[in-house]
Amino acid sequence: MTTSTHDKVMARVLDQARREFPNVRFSLNGATWTAAVGSGALTATSVSRLLAQLRLKEELAADHPGWSIWISDGGRWYATRRTELTKREADAGCARTVEAASPADLVEGLAEQARRAEEAS
C-alpha cells in the first residue's frame, strides 16, 4: 500500500470514528493514537483498536445500566455503581466500584456483584 493510499484509508477510518463517537477527541502522537473521553483517555496503536475499546465499553454500559463503565489511562476497566449501596448490600460484600484487567474480568466481577446483591435482598 502506498503512503498516499494509506493516508486515505486512515482518513476514512478516522472520519468514521469521529462520526460514531462525536464526543471523543482522536489524536495521533508518534505511533500512539489517543481517544480523549471526558477527563480520561484511551491509547492504542491504531484507531481501529480504539474503536473496538469504545464499542465494547458502550456494549458493557448497555448490558449493565446500573453501573458507569470506564477505562483508566492505564488500560484497567472499571464499573462504578450509579446508586449508593444499602446497608444490607454492604454487609453482603457488595462493592461500590469493580476493577478488572480486562473486559471479560469486569463482566465476571459484575456477575459476582449481582449475586451478592441478590443475597442481600
Biopython code that builds the backbone (N, CA, C, O; Angstrom):
import numpy as np
from Bio.PDB.StructureBuilder import StructureBuilder

atoms = [
    (1, "MET", "N", (0.849, -1.167, 0.000)),
    (1, "MET", "CA", (0.000, 0.000, 0.000)),
    (1, "MET", "C", (0.898, 1.235, 0.000)),
    (1, "MET", "O", (1.812, 1.336, 0.818)),
    (2, "THR", "N", (0.648, 2.157, -0.897)),
    (2, "THR", "CA", (1.457, 3.372, -0.956)),
    (2, "THR", "C", (1.090, 4.293, 0.200)),
    (2, "THR", "O", (0.036, 4.153, 0.820)),
    (3, "THR", "N", (1.976, 5.226, 0.471)),
    (3, "THR", "CA", (1.720, 6.175, 1.553)),
    (3, "THR", "C", (0.436, 6.944, 1.291)),
    (3, "THR", "O", (-0.362, 7.154, 2.204)),
    (4, "SER", "N", (0.238, 7.356, 0.072)),
    (4, "SER", "CA", (-0.962, 8.107, -0.280)),
    (4, "SER", "C", (-2.221, 7.274, -0.022)),
    (4, "SER", "O", (-3.194, 7.779, 0.538)),
    (5, "THR", "N", (-2.206, 6.020, -0.424)),
    (5, "THR", "CA", (-3.346, 5.129, -0.199)),
    (5, "THR", "C", (-3.546, 4.903, 1.296)),
    (5, "THR", "O", (-4.673, 4.922, 1.790)),
    (6, "HIS", "N", (-2.449, 4.690, 2.006)),
    (6, "HIS", "CA", (-2.516, 4.504, 3.463)),
    (6, "HIS", "C", (-3.134, 5.733, 4.122)),
    (6, "HIS", "O", (-3.994, 5.597, 4.992)),
    (7, "ASP", "N", (-2.710, 6.923, 3.724)),
    (7, "ASP", "CA", (-3.246, 8.155, 4.301)),
    (7, "ASP", "C", (-4.736, 8.286, 4.034)),
    (7, "ASP", "O", (-5.485, 8.727, 4.905)),
    (8, "LYS", "N", (-5.176, 7.906, 2.838)),
    (8, "LYS", "CA", (-6.597, 7.989, 2.504)),
    (8, "LYS", "C", (-7.413, 7.010, 3.340)),
    (8, "LYS", "O", (-8.496, 7.346, 3.818)),
    (9, "VAL", "N", (-6.894, 5.808, 3.513)),
    (9, "VAL", "CA", (-7.595, 4.810, 4.332)),
    (9, "VAL", "C", (-7.683, 5.297, 5.778)),
    (9, "VAL", "O", (-8.740, 5.223, 6.404)),
    (10, "MET", "N", (-6.568, 5.793, 6.296)),
    (10, "MET", "CA", (-6.563, 6.282, 7.679)),
    (10, "MET", "C", (-7.527, 7.447, 7.845)),
    (10, "MET", "O", (-8.209, 7.546, 8.865)),
    (11, "ALA", "N", (-7.591, 8.326, 6.857)),
    (11, "ALA", "CA", (-8.513, 9.458, 6.926)),
    (11, "ALA", "C", (-9.960, 8.971, 6.971)),
    (11, "ALA", "O", (-10.780, 9.536, 7.694)),
    (12, "ARG", "N", (-10.278, 7.933, 6.207)),
    (12, "ARG", "CA", (-11.638, 7.377, 6.220)),
    (12, "ARG", "C", (-11.970, 6.734, 7.562)),
    (12, "ARG", "O", (-13.063, 6.921, 8.095)),
    (13, "VAL", "N", (-11.021, 5.978, 8.102)),
    (13, "VAL", "CA", (-11.242, 5.323, 9.394)),
    (13, "VAL", "C", (-11.419, 6.372, 10.485)),
    (13, "VAL", "O", (-12.302, 6.244, 11.334)),
    (14, "LEU", "N", (-10.594, 7.397, 10.467)),
    (14, "LEU", "CA", (-10.693, 8.459, 11.460)),
    (14, "LEU", "C", (-12.008, 9.216, 11.317)),
    (14, "LEU", "O", (-12.627, 9.573, 12.320)),
    (15, "ASP", "N", (-12.437, 9.463, 10.096)),
    (15, "ASP", "CA", (-13.717, 10.129, 9.861)),
    (15, "ASP", "C", (-14.867, 9.283, 10.420)),
    (15, "ASP", "O", (-15.787, 9.813, 11.042)),
    (16, "GLN", "N", (-14.808, 7.981, 10.197)),
    (16, "GLN", "CA", (-15.828, 7.073, 10.740)),
    (16, "GLN", "C", (-15.830, 7.132, 12.266)),
    (16, "GLN", "O", (-16.891, 7.182, 12.888)),
    (17, "ALA", "N", (-14.648, 7.125, 12.862)),
    (17, "ALA", "CA", (-14.539, 7.170, 14.325)),
    (17, "ALA", "C", (-15.150, 8.452, 14.867)),
    (17, "ALA", "O", (-15.859, 8.424, 15.873)),
    (18, "ARG", "N", (-14.885, 9.563, 14.218)),
    (18, "ARG", "CA", (-15.425, 10.852, 14.686)),
    (18, "ARG", "C", (-16.938, 10.929, 14.518)),
    (18, "ARG", "O", (-17.616, 11.554, 15.333)),
    (19, "ARG", "N", (-17.476, 10.307, 13.480)),
    (19, "ARG", "CA", (-18.935, 10.282, 13.301)),
    (19, "ARG", "C", (-19.595, 9.390, 14.353)),
    (19, "ARG", "O", (-20.633, 9.738, 14.915)),
    (20, "GLU", "N", (-18.978, 8.239, 14.610)),
    (20, "GLU", "CA", (-19.553, 7.282, 15.559)),
    (20, "GLU", "C", (-19.447, 7.778, 17.001)),
    (20, "GLU", "O", (-20.336, 7.524, 17.815)),
    (21, "PHE", "N", (-18.367, 8.481, 17.314)),
    (21, "PHE", "CA", (-18.127, 8.967, 18.673)),
    (21, "PHE", "C", (-17.828, 10.469, 18.628)),
    (21, "PHE", "O", (-16.677, 10.879, 18.782)),
    (22, "PRO", "N", (-18.873, 11.293, 18.415)),
    (22, "PRO", "CA", (-18.641, 12.733, 18.235)),
    (22, "PRO", "C", (-18.095, 13.442, 19.482)),
    (22, "PRO", "O", (-17.521, 14.525, 19.365)),
    (23, "ASN", "N", (-18.260, 12.857, 20.655)),
    (23, "ASN", "CA", (-17.778, 13.496, 21.887)),
    (23, "ASN", "C", (-16.368, 13.061, 22.263)),
    (23, "ASN", "O", (-15.867, 13.419, 23.329)),
    (24, "VAL", "N", (-15.733, 12.294, 21.394)),
    (24, "VAL", "CA", (-14.377, 11.801, 21.655)),
    (24, "VAL", "C", (-13.407, 12.554, 20.743)),
    (24, "VAL", "O", (-13.667, 12.744, 19.555)),
    (25, "ARG", "N", (-12.287, 12.976, 21.326)),
    (25, "ARG", "CA", (-11.252, 13.654, 20.541)),
    (25, "ARG", "C", (-10.147, 12.648, 20.219)),
    (25, "ARG", "O", (-9.494, 12.122, 21.120)),
    (26, "PHE", "N", (-9.947, 12.389, 18.943)),
    (26, "PHE", "CA", (-8.922, 11.446, 18.478)),
    (26, "PHE", "C", (-7.675, 12.217, 18.062)),
    (26, "PHE", "O", (-7.765, 13.253, 17.404)),
    (27, "SER", "N", (-6.517, 11.705, 18.452)),
    (27, "SER", "CA", (-5.269, 12.343, 18.041)),
    (27, "SER", "C", (-4.170, 11.291, 17.914)),
    (27, "SER", "O", (-4.256, 10.204, 18.486)),
    (28, "LEU", "N", (-3.144, 11.640, 17.157)),
    (28, "LEU", "CA", (-2.002, 10.753, 16.942)),
    (28, "LEU", "C", (-0.757, 11.453, 17.455)),
    (28, "LEU", "O", (-0.479, 12.598, 17.100)),
    (29, "ASN", "N", (-0.004, 10.740, 18.304)),
    (29, "ASN", "CA", (1.263, 11.261, 18.819)),
    (29, "ASN", "C", (2.313, 10.185, 18.583)),
    (29, "ASN", "O", (2.357, 9.186, 19.300)),
    (30, "GLY", "N", (3.145, 10.388, 17.592)),
    (30, "GLY", "CA", (4.119, 9.366, 17.218)),
    (30, "GLY", "C", (3.387, 8.163, 16.645)),
    (30, "GLY", "O", (2.700, 8.280, 15.631)),
    (31, "ALA", "N", (3.528, 7.005, 17.287)),
    (31, "ALA", "CA", (2.864, 5.781, 16.830)),
    (31, "ALA", "C", (1.655, 5.428, 17.695)),
    (31, "ALA", "O", (1.082, 4.347, 17.554)),
    (32, "THR", "N", (1.267, 6.343, 18.593)),
    (32, "THR", "CA", (0.173, 6.060, 19.522)),
    (32, "THR", "C", (-1.030, 6.945, 19.248)),
    (32, "THR", "O", (-0.921, 8.170, 19.188)),
    (33, "TRP", "N", (-2.177, 6.304, 19.085)),
    (33, "TRP", "CA", (-3.440, 7.016, 18.936)),
    (33, "TRP", "C", (-4.060, 7.193, 20.306)),
    (33, "TRP", "O", (-3.952, 6.320, 21.167)),
    (34, "THR", "N", (-4.714, 8.334, 20.502)),
    (34, "THR", "CA", (-5.386, 8.637, 21.759)),
    (34, "THR", "C", (-6.826, 9.017, 21.469)),
    (34, "THR", "O", (-7.118, 9.736, 20.514)),
    (35, "ALA", "N", (-7.719, 8.521, 22.311)),
    (35, "ALA", "CA", (-9.125, 8.918, 22.281)),
    (35, "ALA", "C", (-9.396, 9.574, 23.624)),
    (35, "ALA", "O", (-9.466, 8.892, 24.647)),
    (36, "ALA", "N", (-9.550, 10.892, 23.630)),
    (36, "ALA", "CA", (-9.823, 11.635, 24.860)),
    (36, "ALA", "C", (-11.320, 11.608, 25.110)),
    (36, "ALA", "O", (-12.117, 12.091, 24.305)),
    (37, "VAL", "N", (-11.685, 11.021, 26.264)),
    (37, "VAL", "CA", (-13.092, 10.850, 26.631)),
    (37, "VAL", "C", (-13.293, 11.525, 27.977)),
    (37, "VAL", "O", (-12.813, 11.032, 28.997)),
    (38, "GLY", "N", (-14.003, 12.657, 27.986)),
    (38, "GLY", "CA", (-14.183, 13.369, 29.241)),
    (38, "GLY", "C", (-12.826, 13.759, 29.802)),
    (38, "GLY", "O", (-12.012, 14.376, 29.115)),
    (39, "SER", "N", (-12.588, 13.392, 31.062)),
    (39, "SER", "CA", (-11.304, 13.726, 31.679)),
    (39, "SER", "C", (-10.281, 12.600, 31.515)),
    (39, "SER", "O", (-9.140, 12.743, 31.954)),
    (40, "GLY", "N", (-10.666, 11.497, 30.899)),
    (40, "GLY", "CA", (-9.767, 10.363, 30.706)),
    (40, "GLY", "C", (-9.370, 10.206, 29.257)),
    (40, "GLY", "O", (-9.832, 10.937, 28.380)),
    (41, "ALA", "N", (-8.512, 9.247, 29.026)),
    (41, "ALA", "CA", (-8.060, 8.998, 27.659)),
    (41, "ALA", "C", (-7.701, 7.531, 27.495)),
    (41, "ALA", "O", (-7.172, 6.894, 28.406)),
    (42, "LEU", "N", (-7.998, 7.014, 26.319)),
    (42, "LEU", "CA", (-7.587, 5.667, 25.936)),
    (42, "LEU", "C", (-6.468, 5.796, 24.923)),
    (42, "LEU", "O", (-6.439, 6.744, 24.138)),
    (43, "THR", "N", (-5.545, 4.844, 24.938)),
    (43, "THR", "CA", (-4.491, 4.848, 23.935)),
    (43, "THR", "C", (-4.412, 3.476, 23.287)),
    (43, "THR", "O", (-4.721, 2.457, 23.905)),
    (44, "ALA", "N", (-3.994, 3.473, 22.038)),
    (44, "ALA", "CA", (-3.828, 2.221, 21.290)),
    (44, "ALA", "C", (-2.909, 2.489, 20.110)),
    (44, "ALA", "O", (-2.586, 3.633, 19.793)),
    (45, "THR", "N", (-2.501, 1.409, 19.476)),
    (45, "THR", "CA", (-1.603, 1.532, 18.329)),
    (45, "THR", "C", (-2.338, 1.821, 17.029)),
    (45, "THR", "O", (-1.710, 2.064, 15.999)),
    (46, "SER", "N", (-3.690, 1.795, 17.074)),
    (46, "SER", "CA", (-4.458, 2.104, 15.859)),
    (46, "SER", "C", (-5.827, 2.653, 16.235)),
    (46, "SER", "O", (-6.329, 2.423, 17.336)),
    (47, "VAL", "N", (-6.410, 3.373, 15.310)),
    (47, "VAL", "CA", (-7.763, 3.888, 15.506)),
    (47, "VAL", "C", (-8.739, 2.715, 15.618)),
    (47, "VAL", "O", (-9.692, 2.769, 16.395)),
    (48, "SER", "N", (-8.504, 1.670, 14.850)),
    (48, "SER", "CA", (-9.391, 0.500, 14.895)),
    (48, "SER", "C", (-9.431, -0.109, 16.291)),
    (48, "SER", "O", (-10.495, -0.510, 16.763)),
    (49, "ARG", "N", (-8.279, -0.180, 16.952)),
    (49, "ARG", "CA", (-8.241, -0.718, 18.318)),
    (49, "ARG", "C", (-8.975, 0.202, 19.289)),
    (49, "ARG", "O", (-9.662, -0.265, 20.197)),
    (50, "LEU", "N", (-8.827, 1.511, 19.092)),
    (50, "LEU", "CA", (-9.568, 2.458, 19.935)),
    (50, "LEU", "C", (-11.070, 2.279, 19.739)),
    (50, "LEU", "O", (-11.835, 2.269, 20.703)),
    (51, "LEU", "N", (-11.483, 2.138, 18.481)),
    (51, "LEU", "CA", (-12.905, 1.945, 18.195)),
    (51, "LEU", "C", (-13.424, 0.673, 18.861)),
    (51, "LEU", "O", (-14.529, 0.664, 19.403)),
    (52, "ALA", "N", (-12.647, -0.385, 18.823)),
    (52, "ALA", "CA", (-13.064, -1.640, 19.455)),
    (52, "ALA", "C", (-13.262, -1.440, 20.952)),
    (52, "ALA", "O", (-14.241, -1.930, 21.514)),
    (53, "GLN", "N", (-12.349, -0.729, 21.605)),
    (53, "GLN", "CA", (-12.482, -0.477, 23.043)),
    (53, "GLN", "C", (-13.710, 0.381, 23.341)),
    (53, "GLN", "O", (-14.468, 0.095, 24.268)),
    (54, "LEU", "N", (-13.897, 1.427, 22.552)),
    (54, "LEU", "CA", (-15.046, 2.312, 22.777)),
    (54, "LEU", "C", (-16.366, 1.580, 22.559)),
    (54, "LEU", "O", (-17.314, 1.766, 23.322)),
    (55, "ARG", "N", (-16.431, 0.751, 21.527)),
    (55, "ARG", "CA", (-17.657, -0.016, 21.260)),
    (55, "ARG", "C", (-17.934, -1.019, 22.372)),
    (55, "ARG", "O", (-19.080, -1.184, 22.790)),
    (56, "LEU", "N", (-16.902, -1.683, 22.848)),
    (56, "LEU", "CA", (-17.058, -2.643, 23.933)),
    (56, "LEU", "C", (-17.516, -1.944, 25.204)),
    (56, "LEU", "O", (-18.374, -2.458, 25.921)),
    (57, "LYS", "N", (-16.956, -0.792, 25.482)),
    (57, "LYS", "CA", (-17.359, -0.007, 26.653)),
    (57, "LYS", "C", (-18.849, 0.341, 26.560)),
    (57, "LYS", "O", (-19.574, 0.222, 27.548)),
    (58, "GLU", "N", (-19.304, 0.765, 25.389)),
    (58, "GLU", "CA", (-20.723, 1.085, 25.199)),
    (58, "GLU", "C", (-21.603, -0.152, 25.382)),
    (58, "GLU", "O", (-22.674, -0.074, 25.983)),
    (59, "GLU", "N", (-21.146, -1.287, 24.863)),
    (59, "GLU", "CA", (-21.903, -2.525, 24.992)),
    (59, "GLU", "C", (-22.031, -2.938, 26.461)),
    (59, "GLU", "O", (-23.109, -3.331, 26.906)),
    (60, "LEU", "N", (-20.945, -2.850, 27.198)),
    (60, "LEU", "CA", (-20.984, -3.191, 28.625)),
    (60, "LEU", "C", (-21.908, -2.241, 29.380)),
    (60, "LEU", "O", (-22.657, -2.669, 30.258)),
    (61, "ALA", "N", (-21.856, -0.959, 29.044)),
    (61, "ALA", "CA", (-22.732, 0.018, 29.701)),
    (61, "ALA", "C", (-24.206, -0.293, 29.416)),
    (61, "ALA", "O", (-25.051, -0.162, 30.302)),
    (62, "ALA", "N", (-24.508, -0.699, 28.199)),
    (62, "ALA", "CA", (-25.895, -1.052, 27.854)),
    (62, "ALA", "C", (-26.342, -2.316, 28.585)),
    (62, "ALA", "O", (-27.502, -2.426, 28.980)),
    (63, "ASP", "N", (-25.436, -3.261, 28.764)),
    (63, "ASP", "CA", (-25.756, -4.506, 29.453)),
    (63, "ASP", "C", (-25.853, -4.341, 30.965)),
    (63, "ASP", "O", (-26.468, -5.164, 31.641)),
    (64, "HIS", "N", (-25.252, -3.285, 31.496)),
    (64, "HIS", "CA", (-25.214, -3.058, 32.950)),
    (64, "HIS", "C", (-25.605, -1.609, 33.245)),
    (64, "HIS", "O", (-24.754, -0.809, 33.634)),
    (65, "PRO", "N", (-26.890, -1.262, 33.062)),
    (65, "PRO", "CA", (-27.307, 0.139, 33.184)),
    (65, "PRO", "C", (-27.161, 0.721, 34.589)),
    (65, "PRO", "O", (-27.149, 1.942, 34.743)),
    (66, "GLY", "N", (-27.051, -0.103, 35.594)),
    (66, "GLY", "CA", (-26.875, 0.393, 36.958)),
    (66, "GLY", "C", (-25.437, 0.767, 37.283)),
    (66, "GLY", "O", (-25.129, 1.169, 38.405)),
    (67, "TRP", "N", (-24.571, 0.635, 36.307)),
    (67, "TRP", "CA", (-23.149, 0.864, 36.512)),
    (67, "TRP", "C", (-22.617, 1.872, 35.491)),
    (67, "TRP", "O", (-23.083, 1.911, 34.353)),
    (68, "SER", "N", (-21.662, 2.668, 35.893)),
    (68, "SER", "CA", (-20.942, 3.551, 34.989)),
    (68, "SER", "C", (-19.632, 2.841, 34.631)),
    (68, "SER", "O", (-18.816, 2.564, 35.511)),
    (69, "ILE", "N", (-19.433, 2.552, 33.362)),
    (69, "ILE", "CA", (-18.257, 1.805, 32.900)),
    (69, "ILE", "C", (-17.213, 2.794, 32.404)),
    (69, "ILE", "O", (-17.530, 3.736, 31.678)),
    (70, "TRP", "N", (-15.981, 2.574, 32.796)),
    (70, "TRP", "CA", (-14.904, 3.438, 32.322)),
    (70, "TRP", "C", (-13.594, 2.674, 32.270)),
    (70, "TRP", "O", (-13.437, 1.621, 32.888)),
    (71, "ILE", "N", (-12.658, 3.235, 31.515)),
    (71, "ILE", "CA", (-11.349, 2.624, 31.320)),
    (71, "ILE", "C", (-10.310, 3.649, 31.756)),
    (71, "ILE", "O", (-10.338, 4.798, 31.315)),
    (72, "SER", "N", (-9.401, 3.233, 32.615)),
    (72, "SER", "CA", (-8.375, 4.161, 33.103)),
    (72, "SER", "C", (-7.332, 4.441, 32.031)),
    (72, "SER", "O", (-7.240, 3.730, 31.030)),
    (73, "ASP", "N", (-6.557, 5.480, 32.257)),
    (73, "ASP", "CA", (-5.458, 5.799, 31.337)),
    (73, "ASP", "C", (-4.480, 4.633, 31.231)),
    (73, "ASP", "O", (-3.808, 4.472, 30.212)),
    (74, "GLY", "N", (-4.402, 3.820, 32.282)),
    (74, "GLY", "CA", (-3.514, 2.665, 32.288)),
    (74, "GLY", "C", (-4.109, 1.426, 31.647)),
    (74, "GLY", "O", (-3.460, 0.381, 31.592)),
    (75, "GLY", "N", (-5.355, 1.533, 31.157)),
    (75, "GLY", "CA", (-5.988, 0.412, 30.473)),
    (75, "GLY", "C", (-6.795, -0.515, 31.369)),
    (75, "GLY", "O", (-7.293, -1.536, 30.894)),
    (76, "ARG", "N", (-6.942, -0.190, 32.657)),
    (76, "ARG", "CA", (-7.760, -1.003, 33.561)),
    (76, "ARG", "C", (-9.227, -0.661, 33.325)),
    (76, "ARG", "O", (-9.564, 0.482, 33.017)),
    (77, "TRP", "N", (-10.093, -1.655, 33.471)),
    (77, "TRP", "CA", (-11.533, -1.498, 33.270)),
    (77, "TRP", "C", (-12.213, -1.365, 34.627)),
    (77, "TRP", "O", (-11.894, -2.103, 35.559)),
    (78, "TYR", "N", (-13.148, -0.428, 34.738)),
    (78, "TYR", "CA", (-13.845, -0.156, 35.994)),
    (78, "TYR", "C", (-15.345, -0.052, 35.762)),
    (78, "TYR", "O", (-15.806, 0.304, 34.678)),
    (79, "ALA", "N", (-16.090, -0.373, 36.810)),
    (79, "ALA", "CA", (-17.525, -0.134, 36.835)),
    (79, "ALA", "C", (-17.846, 0.422, 38.216)),
    (79, "ALA", "O", (-17.469, -0.158, 39.234)),
    (80, "THR", "N", (-18.543, 1.550, 38.238)),
    (80, "THR", "CA", (-18.938, 2.175, 39.496)),
    (80, "THR", "C", (-20.463, 2.227, 39.537)),
    (80, "THR", "O", (-21.111, 2.628, 38.570)),
    (81, "ARG", "N", (-21.023, 1.813, 40.674)),
    (81, "ARG", "CA", (-22.475, 1.826, 40.824)),
    (81, "ARG", "C", (-23.018, 3.239, 40.683)),
    (81, "ARG", "O", (-22.400, 4.206, 41.129)),
    (82, "ARG", "N", (-24.175, 3.342, 40.059)),
    (82, "ARG", "CA", (-24.828, 4.637, 39.902)),
    (82, "ARG", "C", (-25.622, 5.022, 41.152)),
    (82, "ARG", "O", (-26.029, 6.174, 41.303)),
    (83, "THR", "N", (-25.840, 4.065, 42.038)),
    (83, "THR", "CA", (-26.574, 4.331, 43.278)),
    (83, "THR", "C", (-25.713, 3.930, 44.468)),
    (83, "THR", "O", (-24.771, 3.149, 44.339)),
    (84, "GLU", "N", (-26.053, 4.477, 45.618)),
    (84, "GLU", "CA", (-25.343, 4.123, 46.843)),
    (84, "GLU", "C", (-25.728, 2.713, 47.266)),
    (84, "GLU", "O", (-26.825, 2.244, 46.962)),
    (85, "LEU", "N", (-24.839, 2.055, 47.956)),
    (85, "LEU", "CA", (-25.135, 0.722, 48.499)),
    (85, "LEU", "C", (-26.052, 0.853, 49.710)),
    (85, "LEU", "O", (-25.939, 1.790, 50.500)),
    (86, "THR", "N", (-26.953, -0.098, 49.833)),
    (86, "THR", "CA", (-27.733, -0.170, 51.062)),
    (86, "THR", "C", (-26.860, -0.829, 52.130)),
    (86, "THR", "O", (-25.820, -1.409, 51.819)),
    (87, "LYS", "N", (-27.282, -0.736, 53.373)),
    (87, "LYS", "CA", (-26.530, -1.391, 54.448)),
    (87, "LYS", "C", (-26.477, -2.891, 54.203)),
    (87, "LYS", "O", (-25.437, -3.517, 54.403)),
    (88, "ARG", "N", (-27.599, -3.473, 53.768)),
    (88, "ARG", "CA", (-27.622, -4.918, 53.508)),
    (88, "ARG", "C", (-26.662, -5.307, 52.397)),
    (88, "ARG", "O", (-25.971, -6.321, 52.496)),
    (89, "GLU", "N", (-26.615, -4.504, 51.340)),
    (89, "GLU", "CA", (-25.687, -4.789, 50.239)),
    (89, "GLU", "C", (-24.232, -4.688, 50.719)),
    (89, "GLU", "O", (-23.399, -5.532, 50.387)),
    (90, "ALA", "N", (-23.947, -3.655, 51.495)),
    (90, "ALA", "CA", (-22.588, -3.502, 52.024)),
    (90, "ALA", "C", (-22.230, -4.683, 52.919)),
    (90, "ALA", "O", (-21.121, -5.212, 52.844)),
    (91, "ASP", "N", (-23.169, -5.092, 53.763)),
    (91, "ASP", "CA", (-22.931, -6.227, 54.656)),
    (91, "ASP", "C", (-22.738, -7.530, 53.875)),
    (91, "ASP", "O", (-22.042, -8.435, 54.336)),
    (92, "ALA", "N", (-23.359, -7.625, 52.684)),
    (92, "ALA", "CA", (-23.227, -8.828, 51.851)),
    (92, "ALA", "C", (-21.942, -8.817, 51.028)),
    (92, "ALA", "O", (-21.679, -9.753, 50.273)),
    (93, "GLY", "N", (-21.136, -7.751, 51.172)),
    (93, "GLY", "CA", (-19.872, -7.688, 50.453)),
    (93, "GLY", "C", (-19.952, -7.029, 49.094)),
    (93, "GLY", "O", (-19.024, -7.144, 48.293)),
    (94, "CYS", "N", (-21.048, -6.340, 48.823)),
    (94, "CYS", "CA", (-21.149, -5.628, 47.549)),
    (94, "CYS", "C", (-20.157, -4.468, 47.536)),
    (94, "CYS", "O", (-19.893, -3.850, 48.567)),
    (95, "ALA", "N", (-19.621, -4.187, 46.377)),
    (95, "ALA", "CA", (-18.638, -3.113, 46.215)),
    (95, "ALA", "C", (-19.259, -1.948, 45.458)),
    (95, "ALA", "O", (-20.149, -2.135, 44.628)),
    (96, "ARG", "N", (-18.791, -0.769, 45.746)),
    (96, "ARG", "CA", (-19.233, 0.424, 45.018)),
    (96, "ARG", "C", (-18.591, 0.458, 43.632)),
    (96, "ARG", "O", (-19.216, 0.883, 42.660)),
    (97, "THR", "N", (-17.332, 0.006, 43.551)),
    (97, "THR", "CA", (-16.582, 0.005, 42.288)),
    (97, "THR", "C", (-15.916, -1.349, 42.088)),
    (97, "THR", "O", (-15.363, -1.931, 43.021)),
    (98, "VAL", "N", (-15.979, -1.836, 40.854)),
    (98, "VAL", "CA", (-15.319, -3.087, 40.477)),
    (98, "VAL", "C", (-14.180, -2.723, 39.531)),
    (98, "VAL", "O", (-14.360, -1.931, 38.606)),
    (99, "GLU", "N", (-13.014, -3.302, 39.765)),
    (99, "GLU", "CA", (-11.834, -3.053, 38.937)),
    (99, "GLU", "C", (-11.402, -4.364, 38.296)),
    (99, "GLU", "O", (-11.462, -5.419, 38.926)),
    (100, "ALA", "N", (-10.965, -4.294, 37.035)),
    (100, "ALA", "CA", (-10.544, -5.514, 36.337)),
    (100, "ALA", "C", (-9.469, -5.190, 35.309)),
    (100, "ALA", "O", (-9.346, -4.059, 34.841)),
    (101, "ALA", "N", (-8.699, -6.212, 34.974)),
    (101, "ALA", "CA", (-7.637, -6.057, 33.975)),
    (101, "ALA", "C", (-8.172, -6.104, 32.552)),
    (101, "ALA", "O", (-7.529, -5.609, 31.627)),
    (102, "SER", "N", (-9.357, -6.702, 32.373)),
    (102, "SER", "CA", (-9.896, -6.866, 31.021)),
    (102, "SER", "C", (-11.416, -6.744, 31.060)),
    (102, "SER", "O", (-12.018, -6.829, 32.131)),
    (103, "PRO", "N", (-12.036, -6.547, 29.904)),
    (103, "PRO", "CA", (-13.492, -6.510, 29.862)),
    (103, "PRO", "C", (-14.115, -7.819, 30.362)),
    (103, "PRO", "O", (-15.127, -7.789, 31.063)),
    (104, "ALA", "N", (-13.525, -8.957, 30.012)),
    (104, "ALA", "CA", (-14.060, -10.251, 30.460)),
    (104, "ALA", "C", (-14.006, -10.358, 31.983)),
    (104, "ALA", "O", (-14.949, -10.839, 32.610)),
    (105, "ASP", "N", (-12.898, -9.907, 32.572)),
    (105, "ASP", "CA", (-12.789, -9.924, 34.032)),
    (105, "ASP", "C", (-13.798, -8.981, 34.664)),
    (105, "ASP", "O", (-14.328, -9.267, 35.738)),
    (106, "LEU", "N", (-14.069, -7.859, 34.010)),
    (106, "LEU", "CA", (-15.059, -6.918, 34.539)),
    (106, "LEU", "C", (-16.448, -7.551, 34.534)),
    (106, "LEU", "O", (-17.202, -7.406, 35.497)),
    (107, "VAL", "N", (-16.783, -8.245, 33.463)),
    (107, "VAL", "CA", (-18.076, -8.931, 33.387)),
    (107, "VAL", "C", (-18.200, -9.952, 34.516)),
    (107, "VAL", "O", (-19.257, -10.068, 35.137)),
    (108, "GLU", "N", (-17.134, -10.683, 34.778)),
    (108, "GLU", "CA", (-17.146, -11.649, 35.886)),
    (108, "GLU", "C", (-17.360, -10.941, 37.219)),
    (108, "GLU", "O", (-18.141, -11.398, 38.054)),
    (109, "GLY", "N", (-16.670, -9.832, 37.412)),
    (109, "GLY", "CA", (-16.824, -9.074, 38.646)),
    (109, "GLY", "C", (-18.224, -8.530, 38.816)),
    (109, "GLY", "O", (-18.757, -8.524, 39.926)),
    (110, "LEU", "N", (-18.830, -8.072, 37.731)),
    (110, "LEU", "CA", (-20.198, -7.565, 37.801)),
    (110, "LEU", "C", (-21.192, -8.691, 38.083)),
    (110, "LEU", "O", (-22.175, -8.486, 38.795)),
    (111, "ALA", "N", (-20.946, -9.860, 37.538)),
    (111, "ALA", "CA", (-21.808, -11.012, 37.821)),
    (111, "ALA", "C", (-21.731, -11.372, 39.304)),
    (111, "ALA", "O", (-22.746, -11.687, 39.925)),
    (112, "GLU", "N", (-20.533, -11.325, 39.862)),
    (112, "GLU", "CA", (-20.355, -11.597, 41.294)),
    (112, "GLU", "C", (-21.100, -10.552, 42.123)),
    (112, "GLU", "O", (-21.716, -10.886, 43.136)),
    (113, "GLN", "N", (-21.047, -9.315, 41.708)),
    (113, "GLN", "CA", (-21.771, -8.259, 42.424)),
    (113, "GLN", "C", (-23.283, -8.481, 42.358)),
    (113, "GLN", "O", (-23.994, -8.231, 43.331)),
    (114, "ALA", "N", (-23.763, -8.947, 41.220)),
    (114, "ALA", "CA", (-25.198, -9.236, 41.078)),
    (114, "ALA", "C", (-25.598, -10.366, 42.031)),
    (114, "ALA", "O", (-26.662, -10.309, 42.648)),
    (115, "ARG", "N", (-24.754, -11.385, 42.152)),
    (115, "ARG", "CA", (-25.052, -12.495, 43.090)),
    (115, "ARG", "C", (-25.092, -11.989, 44.522)),
    (115, "ARG", "O", (-25.972, -12.367, 45.295)),
    (116, "ARG", "N", (-24.144, -11.140, 44.874)),
    (116, "ARG", "CA", (-24.112, -10.619, 46.248)),
    (116, "ARG", "C", (-25.313, -9.723, 46.524)),
    (116, "ARG", "O", (-25.890, -9.765, 47.611)),
    (117, "ALA", "N", (-25.688, -8.913, 45.539)),
    (117, "ALA", "CA", (-26.854, -8.045, 45.728)),
    (117, "ALA", "C", (-28.121, -8.877, 45.876)),
    (117, "ALA", "O", (-29.006, -8.532, 46.659)),
    (118, "GLU", "N", (-28.209, -9.965, 45.130)),
    (118, "GLU", "CA", (-29.375, -10.853, 45.231)),
    (118, "GLU", "C", (-29.441, -11.479, 46.631)),
    (118, "GLU", "O", (-30.518, -11.592, 47.216)),
    (119, "GLU", "N", (-28.291, -11.878, 47.154)),
    (119, "GLU", "CA", (-28.254, -12.431, 48.501)),
    (119, "GLU", "C", (-28.692, -11.425, 49.551)),
    (119, "GLU", "O", (-29.283, -11.783, 50.570)),
    (120, "ALA", "N", (-28.390, -10.144, 49.282)),
    (120, "ALA", "CA", (-28.716, -9.094, 50.251)),
    (120, "ALA", "C", (-30.196, -8.748, 50.262)),
    (120, "ALA", "O", (-30.699, -8.194, 51.239)),
    (121, "SER", "N", (-30.891, -9.072, 49.186)),
    (121, "SER", "CA", (-32.319, -8.688, 49.118)),
    (121, "SER", "C", (-33.247, -9.700, 49.757)),
    (121, "SER", "O", (-34.462, -9.503, 49.769)),
]
sb = StructureBuilder()
sb.init_structure("model")
sb.init_model(0)
sb.init_chain("A")
sb.init_seg("    ")
for serial, (resi, resn, name, xyz) in enumerate(atoms, 1):
    if name == "N":
        sb.init_residue(resn, " ", resi, " ")
    sb.init_atom(name, np.array(xyz, "f"), 0.0, 1.0, " ", f" {name:<3s}", serial, name[0])
structure = sb.get_structure()
